[in-house]
Amino acid sequence: MKIFIKNMVCNRCIAAVSNVFTDSNIKVKSIHLGEVETETEVSEKEMAFLEKLLEKTGFERIKDSAHQLIEKIKNLIIVKISELDIDENFLLSEFLSLNLHKDYSSLSKTFSQNENITLEQFFILQKIEKVKELLLYNEFTLTEIAGKLGYKSVQHLSSQFRNSTGFTPTEFKKLKVHHRKPLDQGLIEFESRSILAFEFFDFK
């Protein structure tokens, strides 16, 4: 039996969810980001107990197909960004269609209708969060960060960063309090100015 789980986006999440299933006395056949396959069918009583334990640890069972698909999309995007190997000619549409075997227009429509944000906007905001993280670690120059995240230039990165956060990358590094949300905490909470800023973004 396959059970789809929301907010599983990293190896720590896999370990945490695995522990939940163990505590629920449900044997797992395989476990991947966003998806768990059990050895046997799970009863309604077992499922109710499992769902409570998942919620206590910050996860949630996804019941409908649309949200299962959306979670797969998010996981693919987050993992791709975390690899720090995005070519400047990378196309989100081709990447998602290839991995999910679905037409991009259908994926985009489903995502936008349920998330109130476009796939491209979500992708950019996730990249901005990764830029924040890398800036704080101070392991790479801004030029190196731009190259690892598929930006054609530092100027392009800086423009998107400023439109999203209100700061240049340099100004952000100097802040005493850094407002960022790790990629493995699921959905980013969007400030209104971040969403409005997208009309200025260059998605090429």
ZIGI-V693227 format. One record per residue. N is the residue number from 1. RES is the residue in three letters. PSI is psi in radians with two decimals (* if undefined). OMEGA is omega in whole degrees, 0 to 359 (none if undefined). Layout:
<<N,RES,PSI,OMEGA> <N,RES,PSI,OMEGA>>
This chain:
<<1,MET,2.29,179> <2,LYS,2.31,178> <3,ILE,2.21,182> <4,PHE,2.34,187> <5,ILE,2.29,178> <6,LYS,2.50,176> <7,ASN,0.29,173> <8,MET,1.81,186> <9,VAL,0.16,181> <10,CYS,2.99,180> <11,ASN,-0.58,177> <12,ARG,-0.65,179> <13,CYS,-0.72,178> <14,ILE,-0.78,180> <15,ALA,-0.74,181> <16,ALA,-0.77,180> <17,VAL,-0.67,178> <18,SER,-0.71,179> <19,ASN,-0.63,178> <20,VAL,-0.76,179> <21,PHE,-0.65,177> <22,THR,-0.77,179> <23,ASP,-0.43,180> <24,SER,0.00,182> <25,ASN,0.63,177> <26,ILE,2.08,183> <27,LYS,2.32,184> <28,VAL,2.29,177> <29,LYS,-0.76,177> <30,SER,2.71,180> <31,ILE,2.27,179> <32,HIS,3.04,178> <33,LEU,2.08,176> <34,GLY,-0.05,186> <35,GLU,2.33,177> <36,VAL,2.30,175> <37,GLU,2.16,182> <38,THR,2.79,181> <39,GLU,-0.53,180> <40,THR,3.00,176> <41,GLU,2.55,180> <42,VAL,2.24,181> <43,SER,2.88,179> <44,GLU,-0.70,180> <45,LYS,-0.76,178> <46,GLU,-0.70,181> <47,MET,-0.73,179> <48,ALA,-0.75,179> <49,PHE,-0.73,179> <50,LEU,-0.79,181> <51,GLU,-0.67,178> <52,LYS,-0.75,179> <53,LEU,-0.68,178> <54,LEU,-0.78,181> <55,GLU,-0.64,179> <56,LYS,-0.46,180> <57,THR,0.20,175> <58,GLY,0.25,179> <59,PHE,3.07,182> <60,GLU,2.40,177> <61,ARG,2.33,179> <62,ILE,2.14,187> <63,LYS,-0.59,184> <64,ASP,2.69,187> <65,SER,-0.61,181> <66,ALA,-0.79,181> <67,HIS,-0.45,173> <68,GLN,-0.74,179> <69,LEU,-0.75,180> <70,ILE,-0.70,180> <71,GLU,-0.65,176> <72,LYS,-0.72,179> <73,ILE,-0.83,180> <74,LYS,-0.76,180> <75,ASN,-0.74,179> <76,LEU,-0.77,181> <77,ILE,-0.81,182> <78,ILE,-0.75,179> <79,VAL,-0.72,179> <80,LYS,-0.78,180> <81,ILE,-0.70,182> <82,SER,-0.38,180> <83,GLU,-0.31,179> <84,LEU,0.77,181> <85,ASP,0.96,181> <86,ILE,2.09,179> <87,ASP,2.61,182> <88,GLU,-0.31,177> <89,ASN,0.20,180> <90,PHE,2.33,178> <91,LEU,2.06,181> <92,LEU,-0.68,182> <93,SER,-0.81,180> <94,GLU,-0.71,181> <95,PHE,-0.84,182> <96,LEU,-0.73,179> <97,SER,-0.72,181> <98,LEU,-0.73,184> <99,ASN,-0.47,183> <100,LEU,-0.10,178> <101,HIS,0.73,178> <102,LYS,2.71,178> <103,ASP,2.37,185> <104,TYR,-0.63,181> <105,SER,-0.63,178> <106,SER,-0.74,178> <107,LEU,-0.78,182> <108,SER,-0.74,181> <109,LYS,-0.81,180> <110,THR,-0.76,182> <111,PHE,-0.86,183> <112,SER,-0.70,182> <113,GLN,-0.54,184> <114,ASN,-0.42,186> <115,GLU,-0.16,182> <116,ASN,0.56,176> <117,ILE,2.57,182> <118,THR,2.84,177> <119,LEU,-0.73,181> <120,GLU,-0.69,179> <121,GLN,-0.74,178> <122,PHE,-0.76,180> <123,PHE,-0.79,181> <124,ILE,-0.77,180> <125,LEU,-0.60,176> <126,GLN,-0.67,177> <127,LYS,-0.68,179> <128,ILE,-0.70,177> <129,GLU,-0.66,178> <130,LYS,-0.65,177> <131,VAL,-0.78,178> <132,LYS,-0.82,181> <133,GLU,-0.82,182> <134,LEU,-0.61,178> <135,LEU,-0.70,181> <136,LEU,-0.60,177> <137,TYR,-0.47,176> <138,ASN,0.54,180> <139,GLU,-0.42,183> <140,PHE,2.67,173> <141,THR,2.90,179> <142,LEU,-0.60,177> <143,THR,-0.74,179> <144,GLU,-0.69,179> <145,ILE,-0.77,179> <146,ALA,-0.75,180> <147,GLY,-0.67,182> <148,LYS,-0.41,183> <149,LEU,0.23,171> <150,GLY,0.24,177> <151,TYR,2.45,181> <152,LYS,-0.32,179> <153,SER,2.83,175> <154,VAL,-0.61,180> <155,GLN,-0.71,179> <156,HIS,-0.77,178> <157,LEU,-0.86,184> <158,SER,-0.66,180> <159,SER,-0.82,178> <160,GLN,-0.67,180> <161,PHE,-0.79,181> <162,ARG,-0.73,180> <163,ASN,-0.55,182> <164,SER,-0.69,187> <165,THR,-0.38,185> <166,GLY,0.00,181> <167,PHE,2.70,168> <168,THR,2.81,177> <169,PRO,-0.69,180> <170,THR,-0.75,178> <171,GLU,-0.68,180> <172,PHE,-0.74,181> <173,LYS,-0.48,183> <174,LYS,-0.18,181> <175,LEU,2.51,178> <176,LYS,-0.55,178> <177,VAL,2.14,183> <178,HIS,1.99,181> <179,HIS,1.75,176> <180,ARG,2.69,178> <181,LYS,2.08,181> <182,PRO,2.56,182> <183,LEU,-0.42,183> <184,ASP,0.33,174> <185,GLN,0.32,176> <186,GLY,-2.43,185> <187,LEU,2.44,172> <188,ILE,2.42,175> <189,GLU,2.06,189> <190,PHE,2.26,172> <191,GLU,2.63,184> <192,SER,-0.63,182> <193,ARG,-0.50,179> <194,SER,-0.73,181> <195,ILE,-0.77,180> <196,LEU,-0.53,183> <197,ALA,-0.31,185> <198,PHE,-0.35,179> <199,GLU,-0.27,179> <200,PHE,-0.11,187> <201,PHE,2.54,174> <202,ASP,1.93,186> <203,PHE,0.04,181> <204,LYS,*,none>>
